[in-house]
């Protein structure tokens, strides 16, 4: 599915750099009642939010909070991460010159890797951009972490830790590996 979406969307990375308001303007917003615990207010108000990004058809949803405003912010963050996980940009890895990928990779990825390890908080607004760059390199390496790690300037275990630090990133990486019939990664926690 990601290959189909990538052909429709010329420069999808630009979506990750948009302000919240600009990205939200490109979305269809559904408000609905969330089920489950939360008291009477949860069952009487439309506090859950689902965002459908029209250009990519990807979605982000949140219903944990009784506040529609908080749920919209969480759904927007999840949409950004979904764009980062699902859409790929071709990256060339030349086996003769290690580290060549970094020259053309996002500044956010360079920022996340500046210390020789993954050093970007999920709360950083550039986190989805950095994750997208990391996924591009791993995808170009056939999801072989031992091959992708040197291109990112990391050890294999540091790359594995970077993938397992954030649950949503870890799940997305394992979904992709499963789709490629590769064994799932184990959390380094």
C-alpha positions as CSV (number, residue, x, y, z in Angstrom):
1,X,0.0,0.0,0.0
2,X,2.8,2.4,0.8
3,X,4.2,2.1,-2.7
4,X,0.9,3.1,-4.2
5,X,0.6,6.1,-1.9
6,X,4.2,7.2,-2.5
7,X,3.6,7.3,-6.2
8,X,0.5,9.6,-5.7
9,X,2.3,12.0,-3.3
10,X,5.2,13.8,-4.9
11,X,7.0,15.2,-1.8
12,X,5.4,13.6,1.2
13,X,8.1,14.8,3.6
14,X,6.7,18.3,3.2
15,X,3.6,17.1,5.1
16,X,5.8,16.3,8.2
17,X,7.2,19.8,8.1
18,X,3.8,21.6,8.0
19,X,2.5,23.4,11.0
20,X,-0.3,21.7,12.9
21,X,-2.8,24.1,11.5
22,X,-1.7,23.6,7.9
23,X,-1.7,19.8,8.3
24,X,-5.1,19.9,9.9
25,X,-6.4,21.9,7.0
26,X,-5.6,19.0,4.7
27,X,-7.6,16.6,6.8
28,X,-11.2,15.5,7.2
29,X,-12.0,15.6,10.9
30,X,-14.4,13.1,12.4
31,X,-15.7,13.6,15.9
32,X,-17.4,10.7,17.6
33,X,-18.2,9.2,21.0
34,X,-15.6,6.9,22.3
35,X,-16.7,3.7,24.1
36,X,-15.2,2.3,27.2
37,X,-14.5,3.7,30.7
38,X,-14.5,7.4,31.5
39,X,-17.8,8.1,33.2
40,X,-21.0,9.6,32.0
41,X,-19.4,12.6,30.2
42,X,-17.4,10.3,27.9
43,X,-20.6,8.6,26.7
44,X,-22.4,11.9,26.1
45,X,-19.9,14.0,24.2
46,X,-18.1,13.6,20.9
47,X,-14.6,13.8,22.3
48,X,-12.9,11.2,20.2
49,X,-11.1,12.5,17.0
50,X,-10.2,10.7,13.8
51,X,-8.2,12.6,11.1
52,X,-8.1,11.4,7.5
53,X,-5.3,13.1,5.5
54,X,-6.8,13.6,2.1
55,X,-3.6,13.6,0.0
56,X,-2.3,10.3,1.5
57,X,-5.5,8.6,2.8
58,X,-3.6,7.9,6.1
59,X,-5.4,8.3,9.4
60,X,-4.6,9.2,13.0
61,X,-7.1,8.6,15.8
62,X,-7.2,9.4,19.6
63,X,-9.9,8.8,22.1
64,X,-8.1,8.5,25.4
65,X,-9.0,11.9,26.8
66,X,-12.4,13.4,27.6
67,X,-11.0,16.6,26.0
68,X,-11.6,16.8,22.3
69,X,-8.7,19.4,22.1
70,X,-6.3,16.9,23.6
71,X,-7.5,14.1,21.4
72,X,-7.1,16.2,18.3
73,X,-3.5,17.0,19.3
74,X,-2.8,13.3,19.9
75,X,-4.5,12.3,16.6
76,X,-2.4,14.8,14.7
77,X,0.9,13.4,16.2
78,X,-0.2,9.9,15.3
79,X,-1.0,11.0,11.8
80,X,2.5,12.5,11.4
81,X,4.0,9.2,12.7
82,X,1.8,7.2,10.3
83,X,3.0,9.3,7.4
84,X,6.6,8.7,8.6
85,X,6.0,5.0,8.9
86,X,4.1,4.3,5.7
87,X,5.6,6.5,3.0
88,X,9.2,6.0,1.8
89,X,11.6,8.0,-0.2
90,X,14.2,6.0,-2.2
91,X,17.6,6.0,-0.7
92,X,20.7,4.6,-2.3
93,X,23.2,2.6,-0.3
94,X,26.5,2.2,-2.0
95,X,28.4,-0.7,-0.3
96,X,31.8,0.8,-1.4
97,X,31.4,4.0,0.6
98,X,30.0,3.6,4.1
99,X,28.0,6.6,5.5
100,X,27.1,8.0,2.0
101,X,23.4,8.0,2.9
102,X,23.9,10.7,5.5
103,X,24.7,13.3,2.9
104,X,21.3,13.2,1.4
105,X,19.2,12.4,4.5
106,X,17.1,14.8,6.5
107,X,18.6,17.3,8.8
108,X,16.3,16.0,11.5
109,X,17.9,12.5,11.2
110,X,21.3,14.1,11.5
111,X,20.1,15.9,14.6
112,X,18.8,12.7,16.1
113,X,22.1,10.9,15.4
114,X,24.5,13.7,16.2
115,X,25.9,12.0,19.3
116,X,26.5,8.6,17.7
117,X,23.3,7.2,19.2
118,X,19.6,7.9,18.8
119,X,19.1,11.0,20.8
120,X,15.7,12.5,20.0
121,X,12.8,12.6,22.3
122,X,9.4,11.5,20.9
123,X,8.1,14.9,22.1
124,X,10.4,16.7,19.7
125,X,8.3,18.1,16.8
126,X,11.0,16.8,14.4
127,X,10.7,13.3,15.7
128,X,8.5,12.0,12.8
129,X,10.9,13.5,10.3
130,X,13.8,11.7,12.0
131,X,12.0,8.4,12.2
132,X,11.0,8.7,8.5
133,X,14.7,9.2,7.6
134,X,15.7,6.2,9.7
135,X,13.0,4.0,8.1
136,X,14.1,5.1,4.6
137,X,17.7,3.9,5.3
138,X,16.5,0.6,6.9
139,X,14.1,0.0,4.0
140,X,17.0,0.6,1.5
141,X,18.9,-2.0,3.5
142,X,16.1,-4.6,3.1
143,X,15.3,-4.2,6.8
144,X,18.6,-5.8,7.7
145,X,19.7,-3.8,10.8
146,X,23.3,-5.0,10.5
147,X,23.5,-3.4,7.1
148,X,21.5,-0.2,8.0
149,X,23.3,0.6,11.2
150,X,26.7,1.7,9.7
151,X,24.9,3.9,7.2
152,X,23.3,5.7,10.1
153,X,26.6,5.8,12.1
154,X,25.2,3.5,14.7
155,X,26.0,0.0,16.0
156,X,23.4,-2.7,15.3
157,X,22.4,-2.8,19.0
158,X,22.1,1.1,19.1
159,X,19.8,0.9,16.1
160,X,17.8,-1.9,17.7
161,X,17.5,0.2,20.9
162,X,16.4,3.3,18.8
163,X,13.6,1.2,17.2
164,X,12.4,-0.3,20.5
165,X,12.5,2.9,22.6
166,X,9.1,4.1,21.5
167,X,6.3,1.5,21.3
168,X,4.6,3.0,18.2
169,X,8.0,2.9,16.3
170,X,8.7,-0.6,17.5
171,X,5.3,-1.8,16.3
172,X,5.7,-0.2,12.9
173,X,9.1,-1.7,12.4
174,X,7.9,-5.1,13.3
175,X,4.8,-4.8,11.0
176,X,7.2,-4.0,8.1
177,X,9.5,-6.9,9.0
178,X,6.5,-9.2,9.2
179,X,5.3,-8.1,5.8
180,X,8.7,-8.9,4.4
181,X,8.7,-12.4,6.1
182,X,11.5,-11.4,8.4
183,X,11.6,-12.3,12.1
184,X,10.3,-9.7,14.5
185,X,12.6,-7.7,16.6
186,X,12.8,-8.1,20.3
187,X,12.6,-5.1,22.6
188,X,15.9,-4.0,24.2
189,X,14.4,-2.8,27.4
